[in-house]
Amino acid sequence: MSTNVFLLILFGFLYSNSYGQHSEHNVSVGDIFILQKYRLDDYKYVSFPKANFILKKGGIINNKSLKGQKVKVISIKEKKDGTLIASIELESNRSFFGIQKRVTVRLNDAMLAAEIANY
């Protein structure tokens, strides 16, 4: 009886470790996502340039232009800790804020924080 309880607890622990903490998102190159937030300051996991850098490079800060924009995944890298880092660009092939063609995204965190959503 005690062996069965021990085995049940052990398997429950192993199962929760392997599936409880990691949510897998099947993302591949070419997938389309939609930006969800309104303001540049609201993004924590999408690495947009800072406002002062945009202005120095001659770009235009237009926060309203972010929400609803379709972005395309260009490349994906997986870090040692399992974090997926993707390089994205606008599907319209324009530049973000008129200065930067591509930005990087921590995919797992950005999807959980509702910064990007599947199209």
N, CA and C of each residue as an Amber inpcrd file, in Angstrom:
protein
   357
   0.8280000  -1.1900000   0.0000000   0.0000000   0.0000000   0.0000000
   0.8770000   1.2600000   0.0000000   1.8540000   1.2950000   0.9050000
   2.6980000   2.4850000   0.9840000   3.5740000   2.6210000  -0.2650000
   3.9380000   1.5130000  -0.9010000   4.7250000   1.5820000  -2.1290000
   3.9000000   2.1740000  -3.2630000   2.6320000   1.7940000  -3.3160000
   1.7560000   2.3310000  -4.3580000   1.5520000   3.8310000  -4.1850000
   1.3890000   4.2770000  -2.9640000   1.2180000   5.7020000  -2.6880000
   2.4930000   6.4590000  -3.0580000   3.6290000   5.8920000  -2.6950000
   4.9030000   6.5160000  -3.0330000   5.0730000   6.6280000  -4.5460000
   4.7680000   5.5520000  -5.2780000   4.8850000   5.5900000  -6.7380000
   3.9120000   6.5840000  -7.3560000   2.7260000   6.6650000  -6.8280000
   1.7410000   7.6200000  -7.3300000   2.2130000   9.0600000  -7.1270000
   2.7490000   9.3430000  -5.9710000   3.2850000  10.6900000  -5.6920000
   4.4870000  10.9750000  -6.5920000   5.3480000   9.9950000  -6.7680000
   6.5270000  10.1760000  -7.6230000   6.1300000  10.4630000  -9.0690000
   5.2020000   9.7000000  -9.6230000   4.7660000   9.9320000 -10.9970000
   4.0320000  11.2620000 -11.1320000   3.2670000  11.6200000 -10.1260000
   2.5930000  12.9200000 -10.1470000   3.5890000  14.0650000 -10.1380000
   4.6360000  13.9340000  -9.3700000   5.6730000  14.9590000  -9.3240000
   6.4000000  15.0660000 -10.6590000   6.7660000  13.9300000 -11.2380000
   7.4570000  13.9420000 -12.5320000   6.5700000  14.5120000 -13.6310000
   5.3110000  14.1790000 -13.6160000   4.3790000  14.6840000 -14.6210000
   4.2120000  16.1970000 -14.4930000   4.0900000  16.6950000 -13.2650000
   3.9070000  18.1390000 -13.0780000   5.1640000  18.9140000 -13.4550000
   6.3390000  18.3330000 -13.2400000   7.5790000  19.0080000 -13.6340000
   7.7250000  19.0920000 -15.1440000   7.3130000  18.0650000 -15.8430000
   7.5250000  18.0620000 -17.2840000   6.4650000  18.8540000 -18.0350000
   5.2570000  18.9800000 -17.4970000   4.1950000  19.6660000 -18.2240000
   3.6460000  20.8990000 -17.5330000   3.8930000  21.0770000 -16.2850000
   3.2680000  22.1560000 -15.5440000   3.8760000  23.5220000 -15.7650000
   5.1700000  23.6140000 -15.9880000   5.8050000  24.9120000 -16.0340000
   6.0280000  25.4350000 -17.4350000   6.1390000  24.5670000 -18.4110000
   6.4770000  24.9980000 -19.7620000   5.2590000  24.8970000 -20.6600000
   4.8920000  25.9760000 -21.3020000   3.8430000  25.9090000 -22.3040000
   4.5040000  26.0090000 -23.6670000   4.3180000  25.0050000 -24.4820000
   4.9610000  24.9620000 -25.7840000   4.0850000  25.6770000 -26.8020000
   4.6940000  26.5560000 -27.5610000   4.0220000  27.2250000 -28.6610000
   4.7040000  26.7540000 -29.9340000   3.9290000  26.1760000 -30.8130000
   4.4920000  25.7160000 -32.0720000   4.5530000  26.8890000 -33.0290000
   5.7010000  27.5090000 -33.1190000   5.9020000  28.6740000 -33.9650000
   6.9880000  28.3330000 -34.9800000   6.7510000  28.6880000 -36.2130000
   7.7520000  28.4500000 -37.2440000   7.9680000  29.7230000 -38.0510000
   9.0320000  29.7370000 -38.8270000   9.3490000  30.8840000 -39.6650000
   8.2180000  31.0770000 -40.6760000   7.7740000  32.3240000 -40.8010000
   6.6840000  32.6460000 -41.7180000   5.3350000  32.7960000 -41.0390000
   5.2310000  32.4160000 -39.7580000   3.9690000  32.5790000 -39.0320000
   3.6360000  34.0570000 -38.8720000   2.3450000  34.3520000 -38.8330000
   1.8600000  35.7250000 -38.7210000   1.2610000  35.9300000 -37.3370000
   1.6140000  37.0490000 -36.7000000   1.0660000  37.4430000 -35.4040000
   0.5100000  38.8570000 -35.5160000  -0.2830000  39.2480000 -34.5380000
  -0.8490000  40.5960000 -34.4830000  -0.3750000  41.2620000 -33.1990000
   0.1120000  42.4980000 -33.3020000   0.4970000  43.2700000 -32.1230000
  -0.7620000  43.7000000 -31.3850000  -0.7570000  43.5940000 -30.0490000
  -1.9600000  43.8090000 -29.2610000  -1.9880000  45.0940000 -28.4450000
  -0.8620000  45.6320000 -28.0720000  -0.8400000  46.7890000 -27.1680000
  -0.9020000  48.0860000 -27.9580000  -1.2930000  49.1670000 -27.2800000
  -1.4040000  50.4680000 -27.9280000  -0.1180000  51.2780000 -27.8750000
   0.4760000  51.3590000 -26.6880000   1.5920000  52.2790000 -26.4950000
   2.9250000  51.5580000 -26.5250000   3.9340000  52.2780000 -26.9370000
   5.2890000  51.7380000 -27.0030000   5.7660000  51.2880000 -25.6280000
   5.3770000  52.0050000 -24.5790000   5.7980000  51.6830000 -23.2140000
   5.1460000  50.4130000 -22.6750000   4.0540000  49.9590000 -23.3020000
   3.3460000  48.7850000 -22.8170000   4.0440000  47.4730000 -23.1720000
   4.9580000  47.5170000 -24.1090000   5.6320000  46.2990000 -24.5430000
   6.8280000  46.0050000 -23.6560000   6.8150000  44.8110000 -23.0790000
   7.9290000  44.3990000 -22.2240000   8.7820000  43.3400000 -22.9150000
   8.1730000  42.4810000 -23.7340000   8.8800000  41.3610000 -24.3370000
   9.1360000  41.5390000 -25.8320000   8.5890000  42.6010000 -26.4180000
   8.9220000  42.9580000 -27.7940000   9.9220000  44.1030000 -27.6930000
  11.0890000  43.9290000 -28.2780000  12.1680000  44.9020000 -28.0490000
  12.1460000  46.0340000 -29.0770000  11.1500000  46.8940000 -28.9460000
  11.1120000  48.1000000 -29.7730000  12.1850000  49.0630000 -29.2810000
  12.7220000  49.9180000 -30.1660000  13.7070000  50.9040000 -29.7120000
  13.0560000  51.9280000 -28.7790000  13.8600000  52.5170000 -27.9290000
  13.3690000  53.5480000 -27.0070000  12.9620000  54.8000000 -27.7790000
  12.0980000  55.5810000 -27.1810000  11.5510000  56.7700000 -27.8510000
  12.6490000  57.7610000 -28.2400000  13.6420000  57.9510000 -27.3670000
  14.7050000  58.9080000 -27.7020000  15.5400000  58.4350000 -28.8900000
  15.7430000  57.1450000 -29.0290000  16.4800000  56.6030000 -30.1600000
  15.6950000  56.7890000 -31.4630000  14.3930000  56.5890000 -31.3830000
  13.5450000  56.7800000 -32.5670000  13.6430000  58.2240000 -33.0500000
  13.5660000  59.1570000 -32.1180000  13.6360000  60.5730000 -32.4830000
  15.0120000  60.9470000 -33.0290000  16.0930000  60.4160000 -32.4320000
  17.4440000  60.7280000 -32.9050000  17.6680000  60.2330000 -34.3320000
  17.0860000  59.1140000 -34.6790000  17.2580000  58.5450000 -36.0110000
  16.2960000  59.1600000 -37.0400000  15.4580000  60.0810000 -36.5810000
  14.5440000  60.7430000 -37.5080000  13.2300000  60.0140000 -37.7030000
  12.9310000  59.0740000 -36.8380000  11.6770000  58.3370000 -36.9400000
  10.5270000  59.0980000 -36.3110000   9.3490000  58.5700000 -36.4980000
   8.1320000  59.1910000 -35.9710000   7.5020000  58.2260000 -34.9730000
   7.2750000  58.7170000 -33.7570000   6.6300000  57.8890000 -32.7350000
   5.1270000  58.0270000 -32.9070000   4.5300000  56.9750000 -33.4300000
   3.0900000  56.9400000 -33.6220000   2.5750000  55.6870000 -32.9370000
   2.1700000  55.8540000 -31.6800000   1.7340000  54.7120000 -30.8890000
   0.5150000  54.0170000 -31.4710000  -0.3560000  54.7680000 -32.1170000
  -1.5710000  54.1790000 -32.6580000  -1.2890000  53.2290000 -33.8140000
  -0.1220000  53.3720000 -34.4090000   0.1980000  52.5200000 -35.5520000
   0.6040000  51.1060000 -35.1420000   0.8050000  50.8400000 -33.8600000
   1.2540000  49.5220000 -33.4220000   0.1210000  48.5120000 -33.3230000
  -0.9620000  48.8530000 -32.6410000  -2.0210000  47.8770000 -32.3770000
  -2.6660000  47.4200000 -33.6700000  -2.7650000  46.1110000 -33.7960000
  -3.4140000  45.5230000 -34.9500000  -2.4990000  45.2740000 -36.1330000
  -1.2320000  45.6760000 -36.0240000  -0.3010000  45.4450000 -37.1240000
   0.0490000  43.9620000 -37.2090000   0.0640000  43.4440000 -38.4180000
   0.4570000  42.0570000 -38.6400000   1.9770000  42.0080000 -38.7880000
   2.5830000  41.0740000 -38.0540000   4.0260000  40.8870000 -38.1200000
   4.3220000  39.4500000 -38.5270000   5.4450000  39.2560000 -39.1960000
   5.8400000  37.9600000 -39.7230000   7.1280000  37.5250000 -39.0390000
   7.1960000  36.2560000 -38.6450000   8.3900000  35.6980000 -38.0140000
   9.4290000  35.4300000 -39.0970000  10.6220000  36.0110000 -38.9210000
  11.7110000  35.8650000 -39.8850000  12.6910000  34.7780000 -39.4590000
  13.0260000  34.7350000 -38.1710000  13.9300000  33.6990000 -37.6690000
  13.5900000  33.4010000 -36.2140000  13.9620000  32.2030000 -35.7820000
  13.6940000  31.7630000 -34.4060000  14.9640000  31.1420000 -33.8500000
  15.2860000  31.5260000 -32.6030000  16.4080000  30.9140000 -31.8860000
  15.9040000  30.4830000 -30.5210000  16.4230000  29.3600000 -30.0370000
  16.0620000  28.8940000 -28.7070000  17.2670000  29.0270000 -27.8010000
  17.0750000  29.7290000 -26.6710000  18.1510000  29.8820000 -25.7010000
  18.2870000  28.6110000 -24.8720000  19.3410000  28.5320000 -24.0890000
  19.5950000  27.3510000 -23.2660000  18.4880000  27.0920000 -22.2540000
  17.8470000  28.1710000 -21.7770000  16.7840000  27.9990000 -20.7800000
  15.4280000  27.6810000 -21.4220000  15.3850000  27.5190000 -22.7450000
  14.1420000  27.1550000 -23.4220000  13.3490000  28.3240000 -23.9590000
  13.8060000  29.5480000 -23.7260000  13.1120000  30.7310000 -24.2090000
  13.2780000  30.8440000 -25.7200000  12.1720000  31.0840000 -26.4090000
  12.2230000  31.2660000 -27.8560000  12.3600000  32.7480000 -28.1700000
  13.3830000  33.1010000 -28.9230000  13.6050000  34.4680000 -29.3640000
  13.3700000  34.5050000 -30.8710000  12.4350000  35.3400000 -31.3020000
  12.1130000  35.4370000 -32.7270000  12.4170000  36.8340000 -33.2330000
  12.8490000  36.8960000 -34.4560000  13.0200000  38.1650000 -35.1370000
  11.7870000  38.3590000 -36.0080000  11.1270000  39.5160000 -35.8730000
   9.8950000  39.7660000 -36.6230000  10.0270000  41.0450000 -37.4330000
   9.2290000  41.1420000 -38.4810000   9.1270000  42.3680000 -39.2630000
   7.6740000  42.5410000 -39.6630000   7.3140000  43.7570000 -40.0400000
   5.9480000  44.0240000 -40.4590000   5.6400000  43.2520000 -41.7310000
   4.4320000  42.7350000 -41.8130000   4.0480000  41.9830000 -42.9970000
   4.0020000  42.8810000 -44.2340000   3.7830000  44.1590000 -44.0230000
   3.7300000  45.1150000 -45.1300000   5.1200000  45.5090000 -45.6260000
   6.1790000  44.9360000 -45.0230000   7.5810000  45.2230000 -45.3650000
   7.9870000  46.6680000 -45.1070000   7.2330000  47.3980000 -44.3170000
   7.6330000  48.7390000 -43.9110000   8.4790000  48.6350000 -42.6530000
   9.0440000  49.7440000 -42.2250000   9.8800000  49.7710000 -41.0270000
   9.0540000  50.1910000 -39.8170000   9.4420000  49.6750000 -38.6410000
   8.8270000  50.1250000 -37.4010000   9.2590000  51.5660000 -37.1440000
   8.3070000  52.4620000 -36.9820000   8.5500000  53.8760000 -36.6940000
   9.4030000  54.5560000 -37.7640000   9.4920000  53.9610000 -38.9270000
  10.2480000  54.5470000 -40.0200000  11.7470000  54.3780000 -39.9220000
  12.2360000  53.6080000 -38.9510000  13.6930000  53.5020000 -38.7840000
  14.2210000  52.0820000 -38.6800000  13.4120000  51.1350000 -38.2080000
  13.9430000  49.8080000 -37.9160000  13.0970000  48.7530000 -38.6180000
  13.7570000  47.9110000 -39.4000000  13.0630000  46.9030000 -40.1900000
  12.6170000  45.7210000 -39.3450000  13.4740000  45.2760000 -38.4240000
  13.1770000  44.0880000 -37.6070000  13.3630000  44.3720000 -36.1270000
  12.5900000  43.6610000 -35.3090000  12.7520000  43.6920000 -33.8550000
  12.7190000  42.2460000 -33.3570000  13.1870000  42.0360000 -32.1350000
  13.1600000  40.6960000 -31.5550000  12.0580000  40.5980000 -30.5150000
  11.6040000  39.3710000 -30.3080000  10.4960000  39.0970000 -29.3900000
  10.8250000  37.8490000 -28.5920000  10.5660000  37.8950000 -27.3000000
  10.5870000  36.6810000 -26.4800000   9.1990000  36.0680000 -26.6100000
   9.0630000  35.0780000 -27.4810000   7.7550000  34.5870000 -27.9060000
   6.8880000  34.0590000 -26.7790000   7.4110000  33.1660000 -25.9630000
   6.5920000  32.5670000 -24.9040000   6.0410000  33.6320000 -23.9710000
   6.9080000  34.5510000 -23.5440000   6.4900000  35.5860000 -22.6030000
   5.5520000  36.5980000 -23.2550000   5.8150000  36.9670000 -24.4920000
   4.9710000  37.9480000 -25.1800000   3.5760000  37.4040000 -25.4240000
   3.4700000  36.1170000 -25.7090000   2.1430000  35.5330000 -25.9110000
   1.3720000  35.4420000 -24.5990000   2.0690000  35.0950000 -23.5270000
   1.3980000  35.0130000 -22.2260000   0.9780000  36.3910000 -21.7120000
   1.7610000  37.4260000 -22.0480000   1.4470000  38.7970000 -21.6120000
   0.4880000  39.4960000 -22.5840000   0.0340000  38.8010000 -23.5950000
  -0.9070000  39.3370000 -24.5910000  -0.3350000  40.5310000 -25.3340000
   0.9720000  40.5190000 -25.5710000   1.5720000  41.5690000 -26.3930000
   1.4240000  41.2200000 -27.8700000   1.4510000  39.9340000 -28.1760000
   1.1890000  39.4680000 -29.5360000   0.1690000  38.3360000 -29.4710000
  -0.5350000  38.1240000 -30.5690000  -1.5240000  37.0480000 -30.6370000
  -1.4290000  36.3850000 -32.0050000  -1.8320000  35.1360000 -32.0770000
  -1.8540000  34.4330000 -33.3590000  -2.8520000  35.0870000 -34.2850000
  -2.5310000  35.0670000 -35.5640000  -3.4400000  35.6280000 -36.5620000
  -4.3990000  34.5820000 -37.0370000
